[in-house]
Amino acid sequence: MNIPAVPRIDEHTTLVRAGVGEVWQALLETLEDSFGRARTARYARLVGAADRAVSGPRPLAEGSAFPGFRVAAARPGRELVLIGRHHFSTYALIFRLDTTGDGRVRLRAESRARFPGHGGAVYRLLVIGTGAHATGVRHVLATVRRRALKGRGERRDQPPPARGQDAT
């Protein structure tokens, strides 16, 4: 997949007062927990996802898969690129980690997707238009933040990300 050619949907960001290694580990664990469930596999089968089961190397690395996604690139502590496709969409979810210089890590989740045909247009309306996608991505980021902080013995770093989508 030529990811830059796939239209950008949105980007969400959170700041975590933890080391990049802790945030990376929390990201991998959160994705495995979030997408490795039976209901996710059922949904992946329903929409005809290319990847419908957990497979490949663990911890997540290039070639790993779970329902709905395949790891296209994994640069530990820097970037994790997930791609997928099903009957209604071709998509990418790109996580980037940047240190801020003040003991925090900025975790960004960029979504890209193409929705071909009438079925794709309806699917886009249901997933993107309702805000369900943005809510899900923000939930993943918040879970990563909580996990990374829990590993440091802290409960909370900052308020949850704003409800608005960052459009950069």
N, C-alpha and C positions, 0 to 999 in steps of 0.2 A: 504494500500500500504506500502510495506517495502521500504521506501525512500532510505536508504543507499545502497540497492541492485540495485537501478536504476542508470545507468551510468551518470556520471557527464559530462555536456556539457561545461559550462563556469561559470565564476564569474565576475561580474562588481562591481565597488566600487565608491562611491563619498563621499566627506567630506562636512559637513554642519556646519557652525558656528551658531548653534542654540541648544536649549535644546532638550533632548531626547523626551519630551512630544510634542514639536512642530513638530519634525521630524515624530514621530509616527502619529500624526493627519494628517500631510501633506501626508504621505504614504497612509493612509486609504482613504482620499479624492481623491487622484490621482487614486488609483485603482478603486474606484467606478466610477469616471468620465471616465476613460480609457476603462473599460470593461463593463460598464453598458449601453452602447449605442446600438441602434437598429442594426447598421451594425455588431457589435460584435455578437449579437444574431443570425443574418442571417448566419454569418460565422460558428458559433457553430452548427447550424442546418445542414449546408452544409457538414461539416466533421463528423457529427454524435456524437458530444460531449455529454457526460453524463449529464452535467449541461448546460442548454440552456437559463435559465432565472434568473433574480434576485430573490433570496429567502432567508429566514432565518433571523436571528437577525441583527439589525443594531444599532450602528456601527458594522463593521465586527468583528465577533467572531467565535469560533468553530461552524461549521454547516452552516455558511453563504455561499451563493453561488452567482455567477454571471456568465454570459456566458463563458464557457470554464474552470471554476475553482470552487473549493469548498475549504473553509478554513478548513484545517485539524488540525491546532493548532494556537492559538493566545496568545502570552505572551506579553501584552501591554508594549511598550517601549523596548522590547528585540527581539522578533522574531514573524514573521508571515509566516506560511507554507501554501502554496496553492498547491492543487493537481488537476489533471484532466486526462481525457482519452477521446479518440475518435477513429475512425476507424484506424487511422494511427500511433497513439502514446499514450503512457502513460507517464505522466510528473509531475514534481514538480517544483515550483518556491518558493525559500526560501529567505525571507528578514530578515537580521539580523542587529541590531543596537548596536553599541559599542561606549561608550564614550572614547575620546582620552586623557582626562585629561587637555586639553588646551582650553576647551570651545567649542569643536566641537564634532560632532557625525559622526562616520563612518557608512554609510549605504551600506550594501553589498547585492547583488542579485545573488544567486546561482541557476543555472538551471540544472535540471537533466531530462533525457528523454530516453525512449526506443522506437525504431521504428521497429516494427515487420513486417516481410514479404517484398515482393516486393513493395507494396504500401507504406509501412513505409520508405523504402529506398529512394523512389522517393520523398516522403514528406520531409524527412530529407535534401535531396539535395536542395529542393526548399526553405525551411525555414532556415536551419542552413548553408548550403553550400553557399547561396547567401549573407549571412550576414544580412538578414532581421531580424532574431531573435535578434542578438546583437544590431542592430540599435534600435529596439523597446525597449529593456531593458534599453539601455543608455538613451533613450528618457524619459522613466518612471522615472529613477533616477534623471535626470536633472529637470523634472517637480516637483518632490518631493522637491528637493533642492530649486527651485524658490519659491514654496509655503511656505516652512518653513521660508525662508528669508523674504518673503512678510509679514508674520505674525509678524516679528521683525522690520518691517519698512525699511529693507535693500533690495537692488536690486540684489546684486550678491556676492557670497562668494569666488568663485575661478573660473578658466577656466573650461569648460566642461571636463568630463572624457576623457582620451586618447582613441583614436579609437581602439587600440589593446585590446585584451582580456587578463584579468589577469588569469593566469593559476597557481593556487596554490593547 
